[in-house]
Amino acid sequence: MRECDFLIIGAGIAGTSCGNWLSRDHSVILLEMEAHPGYHTTGRSVAVYTEAYGPRTVRALAKSGFSFLTAPPSSFTDVALSRPFGFLFIAREDQLASLDAALGAVQELSPDISMISPDEAAAKVPVLRRDYLAGAFLDPNALSLDVNAIHQGYIRGLKSHGGEIVCNAAVSELTRKNGKWHVTTPQGEFAAPVVINAAGAWADVVAEMAGTGTIGLVPKRRTVIATIPANVAVDDSWPLVMDTDEEFYFKVDAGTVLGSPADETPVPPQDVQPEEIDIAYVVDKLQTATTMEIRRLQRSWAGLRSFVADGVPVAGYAPDVDGFFWCAGQGGYGIETSYGMGRCSAALAVGDDLPADVRAFGVAAGDLSPERL
Ligand SMILES: Cc1cc2nc3c(=O)[nH]c(=O)nc-3n(C[C@H](O)[C@H](O)[C@H](O)COP(=O)(O)OP(=O)(O)OC[C@H]3O[C@@H](n4cnc5c(N)ncnc54)[C@H](O)[C@@H]3O)c2cc1C
């Protein structure tokens, strides 16, 4: 039986970012069911930071990490965590009201985000069909992220503080005895007064093992294709282009177009794979909105974005059992919010309030609490 102060279940971006901060003053062991951390959602994102996407609390959490992502401490990484980018929301004629509403919602926190003309948008991304485009707004502060560098930085931080990650350690049983959780895995038994549930799409499954109420987490499949257009050259400096109603998006990375149908199909937690119909849909959307001809795919993949009802991540102690802490529901924002969420989770787990910079953006502990659900 190995013991520590905090046992974290799941070594994706949620578990490792929380563990990085928690391990500074406490003993921490992370249990990961796969052979490598990051095998599931964290390793499958499209790696973007924008202040123009998601509920207000999510945008505030992301914003609290901007300085860290653009100028990280040298102790965290020796490579850049991000490169400047842009995030362009576009609309057809029939979507202009929706574009206006989306812009209005995000300008309160991020006044730099503003409307640009369709001509300016087409100049930024020359493959956009001018007759498709009726309106656009740009987040000029968006970033393209190096997810591996961010994730590895959290893991290095955790280890340098004496924390440990145990892989191939799927948690199959959780029992509360004498003020401690006893956790069963193929790597042996572990015990701690607090378990942190950072199991991504499996977070409700872990809660059921512990006999606590679930949070109504819904894992949703999202598909990505990687393609090099047959007829035009693409450029890494182009902003990501997203349809304002999230019907599709694309980003150029290392000379390759990453396109997504922005699908949100609810599925049980699993090692999810792409479906032909979603691939066909995004190819059609890209060829309708742009002049890119797509003849073959380099590859395609899918990942699970897991949401609770209000789309805001969950961090806080379960109200109905002792020592069970939620760190889940990162949805489509877990990488960009990891600096904010990691610090918030670690603070709440030890009984502190949220960090002052997060509170300054108007986020309170109750906004993240599982009790709101
Ligand atoms: C296509 C796509 C694009 C995205 N794009 C972006 C983006 O541009 N920007 C952004 O910020 N976010 C993006 N996201 C979202 C982001 O990737 C997720 O929010 C984030 O990775 C979730 O991290 P996590 O640690 O909660 O989950 P995961 O990375 O899935 O980690 C959970 C871990 O728990 C482990 N686990 C589960 N059950 C057990 C158990 N019983 N025992 C032990 N271990 C267990 C799993 O093996 C897994 O490794 C995207 C997601 C997808 C799918």
The ligand as a Gaussian input file, in Angstrom:
#p B3LYP/6-31G(d) Opt

LIG

0 1
 C      -10.454000      17.634000     -31.641000
 C      -10.226000      18.421000     -30.383000
 C       -9.754000      19.708000     -30.468000
 C       -9.493000      20.449000     -29.304000
 N       -8.929000      21.687000     -29.436000
 C       -8.611000      22.382000     -28.308000
 C       -7.961000      23.649000     -28.428000
 O       -7.683000      24.131000     -29.530000
 N       -7.680000      24.333000     -27.273000
 C       -7.974000      23.803000     -26.032000
 O       -7.684000      24.449000     -25.025000
 N       -8.587000      22.603000     -25.908000
 C       -8.899000      21.887000     -27.009000
 N       -9.509000      20.675000     -26.898000
 C       -9.951000      20.220000     -25.566000
 C       -8.808000      19.671000     -24.714000
 O       -8.022000      18.776000     -25.485000
 C       -9.430000      18.976000     -23.501000
 O      -10.250000      19.889000     -22.787000
 C       -8.378000      18.461000     -22.523000
 O       -7.377000      17.723000     -23.185000
 C       -9.029000      17.593000     -21.448000
 O       -8.009000      17.144000     -20.597000
 P       -8.276000      16.080000     -19.462000
 O       -7.011000      15.936000     -18.724000
 O       -9.514000      16.468000     -18.733000
 O       -8.662000      14.734000     -20.252000
 P       -7.715000      13.592000     -20.852000
 O       -6.588000      14.157000     -21.618000
 O       -8.596000      12.654000     -21.582000
 O       -7.105000      12.916000     -19.566000
 C       -7.861000      12.093000     -18.701000
 C       -6.996000      10.903000     -18.364000
 O       -7.650000      10.093000     -17.384000
 C       -7.262000       8.766000     -17.610000
 N       -8.216000       7.874000     -16.928000
 C       -9.545000       7.737000     -17.164000
 N      -10.087000       6.832000     -16.353000
 C       -9.081000       6.377000     -15.560000
 C       -9.019000       5.408000     -14.520000
 N      -10.101000       4.705000     -14.118000
 N       -7.810000       5.179000     -13.938000
 C       -6.704000       5.865000     -14.309000
 N       -6.719000       6.790000     -15.316000
 C       -7.891000       7.040000     -15.925000
 C       -7.300000       8.640000     -19.116000
 O       -6.505000       7.562000     -19.590000
 C       -6.745000       9.999000     -19.558000
 O       -5.364000       9.968000     -19.839000
 C       -9.763000      19.895000     -28.032000
 C      -10.250000      18.587000     -27.950000
 C      -10.469000      17.849000     -29.105000
 C      -10.946000      16.433000     -28.991000

